[in-house]
Amino acid sequence: MLTDPRDEQLLRRALELARAGIGLASPNPYVGAVIADPEGNVVGEGTYTYAGVTHAEILALHAAGERARGGTLYINLEPHAHQGRTPPCTDALIAAGIKRVVASMADPNPKVSGRGFERLRGAGIQVEIGALEHEAKRLNEAFARFIRSGVPFVTLKSAMTLDGKIAPAADQNNFDHSDNSKFRGTWITGELARAHVQELRHEHDAILVGIGTVLADNPLLTDRRGRLRRRPLLRVIFDSHLRLPVDSRLVHSAAEQSTNDLLVFCSSAGDKDSRQKRTQLEQMGVHVEMVAAGSDGRLDLQAVLLCLAQLEITSVMIEGGSRVNAAALTAGIVDKVFLYYAPKFLGERAIPFLGPSGFDPICLKQIQTHSFGADLAIEGYLRDPYAQ
């Protein structure tokens, strides 16, 4: 527990710097570092980005130069003591004369966790661990799930009315059929909630929907925050029978931008028509991946996650309809939910949040509530991403 307010202030600054790496550091963790000289003056800062390679603490050391000697490093994640893409950061910290390290948490990678702290202490450096640990763990929950379990961290997001409906029935007269989340041209949730959805998209490596959503809405599924990303938001479609229209906005954008950011999972591409459709889509810049289907004809979602992990996708946000929501929960792939509620009712005939499902009752953990104007949101976990 930190007793000096200046320590907490500088550790919060390190967390702020770490958050600046969102969209830029995956598949590695978000790390920010601050170095203060013996008098407590900030002399160096750093944010890790994957493309930049150099770790946050090394960037801070470079900025500080000789002023780092005798100083304190504030960092949200344990400095690494192993040889990876870069030499061990612990060796650089020791050589620079750092005398104290204040860190929020150990590395969640069980193969290296604690080795950095051990190396620093062995060199006589004072190490303090655990301050602001909750914030630090939330920031790197996707990395933790990925590195400990070998699959992406999955967030199920949905927006609905108070009676749990995500869209009106197709024949309801008060419904704008050009987009099944609008009432007469207005969205179910308000502008503030929709802006927050874009924040969530920016925090994730991939967005996933079912073909039903594509056929109903003809969406683009883009990250509209306008912030830098190391790689585009991967747009993932569940499409067992390759029904994705070649004239859809998704396919057109893939063909025009050549960003390799549209991935379709199917289970049937063996007949002549399917082979021709697959060839046509791939010629337009769509990557098509076949995975096995279960006895119910639906895609094996665990196999989908393993395939995404091979692409170094550490986090996925599901924005599907009733069937995809139910399938994801039934398959047990969801780690976290973020559910927005608008103060509206749609009635019995409207489309529910969940279609037919086969999962047992679920109780969320670590629940938080949020307000976005007139809308509310519930955030909660189905499992601990730090548990293997």
N, C-alpha and C positions, 0 to 999 in steps of 0.2 A: 504494500500500500504506500503510495507516494505521500509524503508529508509536505514537500515544498511545492507551492502552487506553480512555480516556474517549471518544475519537472512535468507536471500534467499539461501545462500550456504547450510545451515543446513536443511532448508525445502526441498531443492532439494535432499539432502541426504536421508531424510525421504521418499521421493517419490521413490528413488532408492531402498531403503530397501523394500518398499511396492511391487515393481515390482518383487522382489525376491520371492514373494509368489504366482506368477502366476503358475497355475497348482497344487498348494498346499492348497489354501485357500477356493476355491469354495466348498459349495454354499455361503460362507460368503465373505465379501469384502476383498480387498487387503489393508493392513495397515502397514505402517512403522513408527517408532518413534525414535527420537533422543533426548537425554537429555543433556543439557549443564549446567555446574555449573555457579555460579554468575560471574565468570571471562570469560565465553564464551568457556571454554574447554569442549569438548565432553567427557562425563563420562558414557554414557550408550546408547545402541542401541537395537532395537528389530524389528523383522519381524513376523507377525502373520501367522500361518499355522493352518488349521482346525484340523488336527490330534494332533498338539501340544497343542491345546486348549488355552493356555495362550496368552492373547492379547499383541500386540506389545508394548504398553506403560508400561505394567506390566513387560515385559521382560527387557525393558530399565531401569525401576526402580530397578529391581533386580541387574542389572549390576552396576548401579550407587551407590546403597546403600546410606549412609549418605551424599555423595557428591551431591545428588539431591536437598538437602534442599536449598531453595533460588534460585533454578535454573529455566531454561526454557525448556518446552517440545515443540518440533517441530513434527508435525504430519499431515498427509495428510487428515485424516478423524476425525470428531468429536468423542471424547471419549464418551463411552456409560455410561448412568446413571441408567440403568435398570438391573434387575437381569435376566441373561440368563443362558448359560452354566457356566458362571463365575460371580462373584460378580461385582458390578459397578466399572468401572475403575476410575471414578471421585472420589470416596471415597478414593481409594489408592493414587491418585495424591494429594489430600488435606492432607492426613495423612503424606505423604512424604515431605510436605513443599514446593511443587512447587509453584512459585510465578507468573509465566507467561506461557501462552499457545499460540503458534502460529500454527494455523490450516488452511488448504486450503479450507475446505468445511464442511457443515453440513451433518449429516447422511441423506441419501436419503429416509430412511424409514420414511414415514409421521407419524407413530405412536410414534416415539421417537425423531424425528428431533428437535434440539434446546434444548432438556432437559439437555444434557450434558453440553453445554455452560452455560445454566442458573444455573446449580448446581455449576459450577466452579466460576462463577461471584458472586454467593451468598456467597461463602466462601472467597471472597476478592481476587481471582486470576484474574490478568489481562488477558483478552482473545482478541486475534486479529485473524480475520477470512477473508479469501478471496484471499490471496496471492497464486499464481500458481493454481488458481481454475480450469482453463481450462484443464491443464494436469491432475489434480486430478480427474476431472469428466470423462475424457476419460478413465482413468485407471479403474474406477469402473462403467462404463456404463452398463455392463451386470448385475451386482448386482442391480443397480438402476432399470432397466427394470423388473427384476425378483421380487424384493421386492415391487415395486409399482403397478405392473400390474398382477402378478401371472403367467407370462409366460416367457420362455427364450428369451433372446436377440438373434435375428437372423441376421446373416451376409450372404449375397449372394455373393459368390466368383466365378469368371470365368476368363479364359484366352482365348483370341481371337485375330484374325488378325485385321488389320485396317478396313476391310470391314465387321467386326462383325461376323465372322465365327469361330466356335469353333472346327471344324473338317472337313476334306475333305469328299466329297461324297464317298460312299463305293466302287464305281468303278473307282475312280480317280487313275491313274497309278503311280503318284508320292507319294503314300501313303503307309505307313507301317501298314498293317491291324492288326498287333498284338496289336496296341495301337492307338486309334483314336485321340490322341492328338499329333501324331508325323508325321513329314515329313521324309520319308526314314530313320527312326531311330532317328531323332532329334525332340525335343519337339517344340511346337509352340513358347513358351517363353524360354528365356535363363536360364542359371544356377542360376544367382542371383535372378531372379524372383521366380524360383522354390524353392530356399532356403527360400525365404520369405514366401511362402505358408506354409512351415513347421513351421515357427514361428507362423503364424496365427492358424494353427492346434493346436499348443501347448497352445495357449491362450484360446481355446474353450473347452467346456466340451464334445461336440458331433460333429460328422461330418455326413452329410446327403446326400445321393444320391438316384436316382431312379434305378429300376431294369434294365432299359435300359443301364445305365452306367456299371452296374455289368456284364451284358451279353456281352457287347461290349469289355470291358477292362479287366475283371477278376482282379480287383484291391484288395489290402489289406486294404487301407484306414487307415494307421497307423500314429502316431506321431513319426516322425523319428529324432526329435531333440536330443534325448538321454538324456533329462533332466528329473529330478524327477517329477512324478505326484502322487497325492494322490490316484487317481483312474484312470484306463485306459481311453483313449479317447473312448467314446461310439460311435460305428459305427451303423448308423441308415439307414435302407433301406426301401424305398417305394416300395411295391411289392403286388399290389392289389390281384393278383391271385396266389400267392406263386409259382413263377417261379424260385426262387433262386436255382441254381444247387447245389446238395449235394456235388459235387466234385469241387466246386469253392474254390478259395484260402481263401475267407472269411470264409466259413463253416469249411474248414480244420483247419484254425488257431483257430477258436472258439473251435473246438473239441480237439485240441492239447494243448492249453494254459489254458483252463478252467478259463478264466478271466471274463466271464459273460459280455462281452463288445460288443455283436452283437445283435441288436434288429431289428426285421422285423415287419413292419406294413402292415397288409393285410385287405381286406374287404370281402373276401370270403373263408371260411374254413368250410363250412357246408356240402358239398357233401363228398362222401366216399374218393375220390382221394385226396381232399384237407385235410381232417382229417388225412389221412395216411401221407401226405407230412409234415403236421405240426408236427405230432408225431415224424417222422424221423428227422426233423430239431432240435426239442427240445432235442431229445436224443443225438444229436451231439453238444449241448451247445448253440444253438441259441434260444433266447427268441422271441416268436411270439405273437404279440398283435393285436387283431381285433379292428378296428374302423369302424364307419359308412362310407358309400360312398354316394356322392351326386347324383343328377339326371344324371350327366355326367359319372357316374361310377368311378370317382376319389375319393381318400381318402379325408376325412374331415380334412384339415390341422390344423384348430383351435383345433380340438379334439386331434390331434397328439401333438401339443404344450402343451396342458393341461396334457396329459399323461407324457410327458417328464418333466414337472414341478413337477409332483408327485415324480419323481425320483431325484429331486433336481438338475436337469440340468438347469443351468442358462444361458448357451450360446450354440448356434448351428451354425455351418458353413455349408451352402449348397454348394456342389460342383457337382451339377447335370448337366444333359444335357438340351436341349432346352425345353422339355416338363415340367420338374421339375422347371426350372427357371421361365417359364411362369405361371405355376400353383401357385408357391409361391407368385409371384407378384400379380396375380389375386386375391388370397385369402387374400392379405393384411397382410401377416405375416412377411414381410421383414422389418428390422429396418435400415440396412446399406448395402451398396454394396462395394466390393473391386474388381475392374475390371482391369485386366492386358491386355495391348495391345502390340502385337509384330509387328515390321515393315514389315509385309508380307500381301499378298492378296491371297485369295483362290478362289474367283469367285462365280458366282451366284449359281452354283449347290451344293456348300458346305453347311454344316449344320450350321444354324444360331444360335446366342446366345439365341434367343427366338423363341419358337414354337407358335402355335395359342394361343392367349391370349384374355382376356376380361377385361383388366383394362384400366382406363382412363390415359391420359398422366401424367407422373410423372416427377417432377422437384426435383433434389437432393438439399440438403442443406449442409452447412458447408463443402464445397468441398475442398479436398486437392489433389495435384498431387505428384506422386513419380516417381523416376527414378531407374531402375534396369538394368544397362548396356545399351543396345540398346532398352530395353523395357520400356514402360511407364505404370503407373497405376493411376486410378482415384478412390478415396475413398470419399464416400458421404453418407449422412443420408436421409432416407425417413421420419423419425420422431425423436423427441427428447426423448431419453430413460428416461429422468427425468420428463417427463409429464405423468400423469396417464391416 
